[in-house]
Amino acid sequence: MKPEEQAAQHRKGYSYRVTDEQIRRWRALPPRVKLQWLEDANRLLAAALTPKARAIQNRFRRGEL
């Protein structure tokens, strides 16, 4: 087994990958658009998540899951 595969087995939380093109598109956006997107996403999550789901999300963020 490769070292990165071994490390992945012990890792908790979550991860994702983005392409170079996705990074270029994001970087091309003006800061105001990025901040609006972040604010909208936070507002949606605050309204949609149940207390139980929010607790699970926080456990992911802390690397407990």
Sine and cosine of phi, psi and omega as CSV:
sin_phi,cos_phi,sin_psi,cos_psi,sin_omega,cos_omega
0.00,0.00,0.67,-0.74,0.00,-1.00
-0.95,0.31,0.48,-0.88,-0.01,-1.00
-0.83,0.56,-0.64,0.77,0.00,-1.00
-0.92,0.38,-0.49,0.87,0.07,-1.00
-0.95,0.33,-0.63,0.78,0.05,-1.00
-0.90,0.43,-0.69,0.72,0.01,-1.00
-0.89,0.45,-0.63,0.78,-0.01,-1.00
-0.90,0.43,-0.53,0.85,0.00,-1.00
-0.93,0.37,-0.46,0.89,-0.05,-1.00
-0.99,-0.11,-0.15,0.99,-0.05,-1.00
-0.97,0.24,0.60,-0.80,0.08,-1.00
-0.92,-0.38,0.11,-0.99,0.01,-1.00
1.00,0.08,-0.61,-0.79,-0.02,-1.00
-0.53,-0.85,0.30,-0.96,0.07,-1.00
-0.51,-0.86,0.24,-0.97,0.05,-1.00
-0.44,-0.90,0.26,-0.97,-0.01,-1.00
-0.87,-0.50,0.52,-0.85,0.11,-0.99
-0.79,-0.61,0.46,-0.89,0.00,-1.00
-1.00,0.09,0.29,-0.96,0.08,-1.00
-0.86,0.51,-0.62,0.79,0.01,-1.00
-0.90,0.45,-0.67,0.75,0.03,-1.00
-0.88,0.47,-0.64,0.77,0.03,-1.00
-0.91,0.41,-0.68,0.73,0.02,-1.00
-0.88,0.48,-0.68,0.73,0.00,-1.00
-0.90,0.43,-0.67,0.75,0.00,-1.00
-0.90,0.43,-0.69,0.72,-0.01,-1.00
-0.90,0.43,-0.47,0.89,-0.02,-1.00
-0.97,0.26,-0.30,0.95,-0.01,-1.00
-0.96,0.30,0.59,-0.80,0.06,-1.00
-0.93,0.37,0.48,-0.88,-0.02,-1.00
-0.81,0.58,-0.61,0.79,-0.01,-1.00
-0.87,0.50,-0.65,0.76,0.00,-1.00
-0.92,0.38,-0.67,0.74,0.02,-1.00
-0.89,0.46,-0.70,0.72,-0.01,-1.00
-0.92,0.40,-0.60,0.80,0.04,-1.00
-0.91,0.42,-0.66,0.75,0.04,-1.00
-0.87,0.50,-0.71,0.70,-0.01,-1.00
-0.89,0.45,-0.69,0.73,0.02,-1.00
-0.89,0.46,-0.70,0.72,0.02,-1.00
-0.88,0.47,-0.69,0.73,0.00,-1.00
-0.90,0.44,-0.67,0.74,0.02,-1.00
-0.90,0.43,-0.65,0.76,0.02,-1.00
-0.90,0.43,-0.68,0.74,0.02,-1.00
-0.88,0.48,-0.74,0.67,0.00,-1.00
-0.89,0.45,-0.67,0.74,0.00,-1.00
-0.87,0.49,-0.59,0.81,-0.03,-1.00
-0.99,0.15,-0.50,0.87,-0.17,-0.99
-1.00,-0.10,-0.50,0.87,-0.09,-1.00
-0.98,0.22,0.70,-0.71,0.12,-0.99
-0.98,0.22,0.30,-0.95,0.07,-1.00
-0.83,0.56,-0.62,0.78,0.02,-1.00
-0.90,0.43,-0.71,0.71,0.01,-1.00
-0.90,0.43,-0.62,0.78,0.02,-1.00
-0.90,0.44,-0.64,0.77,0.03,-1.00
-0.90,0.44,-0.66,0.75,0.04,-1.00
-0.90,0.44,-0.69,0.72,0.03,-1.00
-0.86,0.52,-0.68,0.73,0.01,-1.00
-0.91,0.42,-0.58,0.81,0.06,-1.00
-0.91,0.42,-0.64,0.77,0.09,-1.00
-0.86,0.51,-0.74,0.68,-0.04,-1.00
-0.87,0.49,-0.58,0.81,0.01,-1.00
-0.99,0.15,-0.09,1.00,0.01,-1.00
0.98,0.21,0.39,0.92,-0.01,-1.00
-1.00,0.05,-0.23,0.97,0.02,-1.00
-0.87,-0.50,0.00,0.00,0.00,0.00
